[in-house]
């Protein structure tokens, strides 16, 4: 039997409601926002310094904060494991929506 997490989504538009349902916990969403912001700062540091260790820092901060949110607060498995590209896209759509006040922290 297939679970919803194993569903094959044809489009990101089809996937995004599932993505949001996996982020119903406020602390999880806040940790995503913090991790994504730190990732952006690390990418800026990479561009400014040319030091590629900032890329590792960007990945660790982004995924680290998000995964703590999922495992500790949301109590689910990150969608990244089943849908890596759509999940990455969802992270940034949700980030932008939170930044613009269209989605709650």
Beta strands, then each sheet from edge to edge (+ up, - down):
end
